[in-house]
Amino acid sequence: MSAVDERVSAATSTEGVNEDLGFGSVVARESRRRLLNRDGSFNVRREGLRFWESLSFYHYLLTMSWTKFLLIVTAVFLTTNMTFALLYVATGEGSLMRAGGTPTLGRFADAFFFSVETLATIGYGHIAPISLAANVLMTIESLIGLLAFTAVAGFVFARFARPTANIIFSKCAVIAPYRGGRAFMFRIVNRRSSQLVNLEARVLLSRRRRDGLTAADREFLQLRLERESVVFFPLAWTIVHPIDDESPLRHWTASDLKDCDAEFLVLLNGFEETFSQNVHTRSSYKIAEIVWGARFQSMFNPPDEHGEISVDIRKLHDFERIAV
């Protein structure tokens, strides 16, 4: 092999490595599921780490839903108070004293509500510890309460302060007429009232090679977009890839894309002005989620009496069949 051939071979090998987007040749070749789910998660599972090595409690609490987060906090709060209530009961009868004239609810109930008052630093004064064991236990619970509420407040603040993109993707993409030809299109809209600026889009086509002779057996092609970025994103954005002579889709049909297990990977990156930080999101479209011979219906409502234009987010997914 000549030196020129070696350089060409090395360049081709490097290009093949760099074009897999980080999935690797094994995943690209062996996986029979979509690489990227609609919610942006990946279909690759990591194994081999021990439970405590793979556990990231901080990350888990930040990324879970608010419903699950509040349920966990409530469960921990109740469990902690019941545990201390049992410990107060175990210190013996008379370790907790009620103020004169106040009704009693029973030893466990009194201990439970005293624990709540101590843990939350409320201290109404109706119940007070008397014995040494009860006072020591109250001291320990006060320290745990201070640390626990500080931690919970930190988690709540971090969840509110963590910038995320909440962009809705149209349920399907379409192959629609476009400037005398065809184009691959899908729509996005910002679910939040906050504004995104300098929003950039990248669309990549992942498909198995027709020859099936290469080691990776899959190629990743970046698709040229009509518009790769928008400065402002107040309404909706239809992202368009023109299917022209330079497009990898120029001679491909729906059956061709199905046969090569095609997947359109979408990556969005923008600047969230409320938090003054970059945010990103991702999704994908498989061939079953692409409608051939269709176009999106207009989302714009007629101007009102003041001349203001609005969009109906409910129409994001609406399309109509047409001849291509």
C-alpha positions in Angstrom: 0.0 0.0 0.0 1.4 3.4 -0.9 1.7 6.3 1.4 -1.2 8.1 -0.3 -3.4 5.0 0.1 -2.5 4.8 3.8 -3.4 8.5 4.3 -6.8 8.0 2.5 -7.5 4.8 4.5 -6.6 6.6 7.8 -8.8 9.6 6.9 -11.7 7.3 6.0 -11.3 5.4 9.2 -11.2 8.6 11.3 -14.3 10.0 9.5 -16.2 6.7 10.2 -15.3 7.0 13.9 -16.3 10.6 14.1 -19.7 10.2 12.4 -21.2 7.7 14.8 -22.2 10.5 17.3 -20.9 8.6 20.3 -23.1 5.5 19.9 -20.2 3.4 18.7 -20.1 0.8 16.0 -21.5 -2.1 18.2 -24.6 -0.2 19.1 -25.0 1.1 15.6 -24.7 -2.4 14.2 -26.5 -4.6 16.7 -29.3 -2.4 18.1 -32.7 -3.1 16.7 -34.4 -0.4 18.7 -34.5 3.3 18.0 -31.3 5.1 19.1 -33.1 8.1 20.5 -36.6 8.0 22.1 -39.1 10.8 21.5 -38.5 12.1 25.0 -34.7 12.4 24.3 -33.6 9.4 26.3 -31.3 6.7 24.9 -31.9 3.0 24.4 -28.6 1.9 25.7 -28.4 0.3 29.2 -25.2 0.3 31.3 -24.4 -2.7 33.5 -21.6 -3.9 35.6 -21.5 -1.2 38.3 -22.5 -2.0 41.9 -25.6 -0.4 43.1 -23.9 2.3 45.2 -21.5 3.1 42.4 -24.3 3.8 39.9 -26.6 5.6 42.4 -26.6 9.4 42.2 -29.2 10.5 44.8 -28.7 14.2 44.1 -29.2 13.7 40.3 -32.2 11.5 40.9 -34.0 14.0 43.1 -33.3 16.8 40.6 -34.5 15.0 37.5 -37.6 13.2 38.9 -41.1 14.6 38.4 -42.5 17.1 41.0 -45.2 14.6 41.9 -42.7 11.9 42.8 -40.4 14.4 44.5 -43.2 15.7 46.8 -44.4 12.1 47.6 -40.8 11.1 48.6 -40.4 14.2 50.8 -43.8 13.5 52.4 -43.0 9.8 53.0 -39.6 10.6 54.5 -41.2 13.3 56.8 -43.9 11.0 58.1 -41.6 8.1 58.5 -39.0 10.2 60.4 -41.7 11.5 62.8 -43.2 8.1 63.4 -39.7 6.7 64.1 -39.0 9.4 66.7 -42.5 9.0 68.1 -41.7 5.3 68.8 -38.4 6.3 70.4 -40.1 8.9 72.6 -42.6 6.2 73.7 -39.7 3.9 74.4 -38.1 6.4 76.8 -40.9 5.6 79.2 -44.2 6.9 80.5 -43.9 10.5 81.9 -40.9 11.4 79.7 -43.2 13.9 77.9 -45.4 16.3 79.9 -48.4 18.1 78.6 -49.3 21.6 79.7 -52.0 21.7 82.3 -55.5 21.6 81.0 -54.7 20.4 77.5 -56.4 17.2 76.4 -54.4 14.1 75.8 -54.4 12.1 72.5 -52.6 9.1 73.8 -48.9 8.4 74.3 -48.0 7.7 70.6 -50.1 10.5 69.3 -48.6 13.0 71.8 -45.1 11.7 70.9 -45.8 11.9 67.1 -47.1 15.5 67.2 -44.3 16.6 69.6 -41.9 15.1 67.0 -43.5 17.1 64.3 -43.2 20.3 66.3 -39.6 19.6 67.2 -38.5 18.5 63.6 -40.2 21.6 62.1 -39.0 23.9 64.8 -42.6 25.0 65.6 -42.7 24.4 69.4 -46.2 25.3 70.5 -45.3 24.5 74.1 -48.2 22.1 74.8 -45.8 19.2 75.2 -42.3 19.2 76.7 -39.7 16.6 77.4 -39.1 15.8 81.0 -36.7 12.9 81.3 -33.0 13.0 80.3 -33.5 10.4 77.6 -36.4 12.5 76.1 -34.3 15.7 76.1 -31.3 13.9 74.5 -33.6 12.5 71.8 -35.2 16.0 71.3 -31.7 17.4 70.8 -30.8 14.8 68.2 -34.1 15.4 66.4 -33.6 19.1 66.3 -30.2 18.8 64.7 -31.6 16.3 62.1 -34.5 18.7 61.5 -32.2 21.6 60.8 -30.1 19.6 58.4 -33.1 17.9 56.7 -35.0 21.2 56.0 -31.8 22.8 54.7 -31.3 19.9 52.3 -34.9 19.9 51.1 -34.8 23.7 50.6 -31.6 23.3 48.6 -33.2 20.6 46.4 -36.3 22.7 45.8 -34.2 25.7 44.9 -32.0 23.6 42.6 -35.1 22.2 40.9 -36.5 25.7 40.3 -33.2 27.1 39.3 -32.2 24.3 36.9 -32.9 25.6 33.3 -34.6 23.1 31.0 -36.1 23.4 27.5 -39.7 22.4 27.3 -40.2 22.2 23.6 -43.1 20.2 22.0 -42.3 18.3 18.8 -45.0 17.5 16.3 -46.1 13.9 16.7 -45.1 13.2 13.1 -42.9 14.6 10.4 -44.1 15.0 6.9 -42.7 14.8 3.3 -44.4 17.8 1.7 -44.1 19.8 -1.5 -41.5 22.5 -1.2 -40.5 25.1 -3.9 -41.1 22.8 -6.8 -39.7 19.7 -5.1 -40.1 18.0 -1.8 -38.9 18.5 1.8 -38.8 16.7 5.1 -40.5 18.8 7.7 -41.5 18.8 11.4 -42.7 21.5 13.8 -41.8 22.6 17.2 -43.2 25.1 19.7 -42.1 26.3 23.1 -44.5 25.1 25.8 -43.3 27.7 28.4 -44.1 31.4 28.4 -40.4 32.3 28.7 -38.5 33.2 25.6 -35.8 31.2 23.8 -33.4 33.1 21.7 -30.6 32.0 19.3 -32.3 28.6 18.9 -30.2 26.2 16.7 -31.3 23.0 15.2 -29.4 20.0 13.9 -31.0 17.0 12.1 -29.1 13.9 11.4 -30.2 10.8 9.4 -29.1 7.5 10.9 -29.6 4.6 8.5 -28.0 1.2 7.7 -25.9 1.2 4.6 -27.4 -0.3 1.5 -24.3 -2.5 0.8 -24.1 -3.7 4.4 -20.4 -4.4 3.9 -18.9 -1.9 6.4 -18.0 -2.8 10.0 -20.4 -0.2 11.4 -23.1 -1.1 8.9 -24.8 2.3 9.8 -24.1 5.8 8.7 -25.0 9.1 10.3 -25.6 12.0 7.8 -26.2 15.6 8.8 -29.1 17.0 6.8 -28.9 20.5 5.4 -31.7 22.7 6.7 -33.5 25.6 5.0 -32.8 27.5 8.3 -30.5 26.1 10.9 -31.2 28.8 13.6 -33.6 31.5 14.5 -32.8 34.5 16.6 -36.2 34.7 18.2 -38.7 31.9 18.9 -41.9 33.5 20.0 -44.3 31.3 18.0 -43.7 28.0 16.2 -40.9 26.9 13.9 -41.3 24.5 11.0 -37.8 22.9 10.5 -37.3 22.0 6.8 -34.8 19.8 5.0 -35.1 20.4 1.2 -34.9 17.1 -0.7 -32.7 18.4 -3.6 -29.9 16.9 -5.6 -27.5 17.2 -2.5 -29.9 15.5 -0.1 -29.3 11.9 1.0 -33.1 11.4 0.5 -33.2 12.4 -3.1 -33.7 8.9 -4.5 -35.2 7.3 -1.5 -38.7 6.2 -0.9 -40.6 5.3 2.2 -39.9 1.5 1.7 -36.2 2.3 1.2 -36.0 4.2 4.5 -37.9 1.3 6.2 -35.6 -1.3 4.8 -32.5 0.6 6.1 -34.0 1.2 9.5 -33.8 5.0 9.1 -34.1 7.3 12.1 -34.0 11.1 12.0 -32.2 12.5 15.1 -33.1 16.0 16.2 -30.9 18.2 18.5 -32.0 21.7 19.6 -29.9 24.2 21.5 -30.9 27.7 22.6 -30.5 30.4 25.2 -33.1 30.7 27.9 -33.4 34.4 28.8 -35.0 34.0 32.2 -32.1 31.9 33.6 -29.5 33.4 31.1 -28.2 29.9 30.4 -28.1 27.6 27.4 -30.7 24.8 27.3 -31.0 21.9 25.0 -33.4 19.1 24.1 -33.5 16.2 21.6 -35.9 13.8 19.9 -36.2 11.6 16.9 -38.5 10.3 14.2 -38.7 6.8 12.9 -40.2 5.9 9.5 -43.6 5.0 11.1 -43.8 8.6 12.4 -43.2 10.2 9.0 -46.2 10.9 6.7 -45.5 10.9 3.0 -47.7 13.2 0.9 -48.9 15.5 3.6 -48.4 19.1 4.8 -49.0 20.8 8.1 -52.1 22.9 8.5 -51.7 26.5 9.5 -51.5 27.3 13.2 -52.1 31.0 12.8 -55.4 32.5 13.9 -56.9 35.5 12.0 -55.8 38.9 13.5 -58.1 40.3 16.2 -59.6 43.7 16.2 -56.3 45.1 17.5 -54.4 43.4 14.6 -52.6 41.0 17.0 -51.6 37.6 15.5 -51.7 34.4 17.6 -51.0 30.7 17.1 -53.1 27.8 18.3 -50.7 25.3 19.9 -53.4 22.6 19.7 -52.9 22.6 15.9 -49.2 21.7 16.1 -49.8 18.1 15.1 -52.5 18.7 12.5 -51.7 17.9 8.8 -53.6 17.2 5.6 -53.0 14.7 2.9 -52.0 16.0 -0.5 -50.5 14.6 -3.7 -46.7 14.8 -4.0 
